[in-house]
Amino acid sequence: MATRNEIEAWLGKAALGDRAAFDALYLATSAKLFGICLRVLDNRAEAEEVLQDIYVRIWNHAGRYQVNGLSPMTWLITIARNAAIDRLRRRRAARAGESDGTDMAEAQADPAPGPEARVIAASEGARLDDCFDELDSGHAEAVRGAYLDGESYVELAERFDVPLNTMRTWLRRSLLKLRECLSR
């Protein structure tokens, strides 16, 4: 596993156009980012496409990363999660506009995660589940909805029948508790 300093150095060098540093960054981080995309999208082919888009973004915007004491993986994970959620929302919007409701290629594709995704999920799933158990059940469900299922804050506020700012507070505090738990 790469250290924070190594990832920050690779990002800095990638910002200057160093392809070897970018390759090292990809090798060290792609499995985790792919797992995030696969978890959000639940479709291996789409997750692979989004992963490719993510690394194009990282290559083009590596200079935007700022060393600020936070983990560079947090920056990379945020890019991956946002890209996967954007793809999920586009997929939902496209399905809402379909007349027959199915795409033949998608209907025949195997949606089951591959072995790599299962290994990633198994290694981190139990630890994350333990941390989610420390949250209030409603807050945990809201976090899952927002960050894993792609629901908007407005949708969550309506579902939980709370004001939008209350939902934002729930999510922020819950994420802080999760980060604290995962750093132990």
Secondary structure as GFF3:
##gff-version 3
##sequence-region A 1 184
A	DSSP	alpha_helix	4	15	.	.	.	ID=ss1
A	DSSP	alpha_helix	19	41	.	.	.	ID=ss2
A	DSSP	alpha_helix	44	61	.	.	.	ID=ss3
A	DSSP	three_ten_helix	62	64	.	.	.	ID=ss4
A	DSSP	alpha_helix	72	97	.	.	.	ID=ss5
A	DSSP	alpha_helix	104	108	.	.	.	ID=ss6
A	DSSP	alpha_helix	115	133	.	.	.	ID=ss7
A	DSSP	alpha_helix	137	147	.	.	.	ID=ss8
A	DSSP	alpha_helix	153	160	.	.	.	ID=ss9
A	DSSP	alpha_helix	164	182	.	.	.	ID=ss10
###
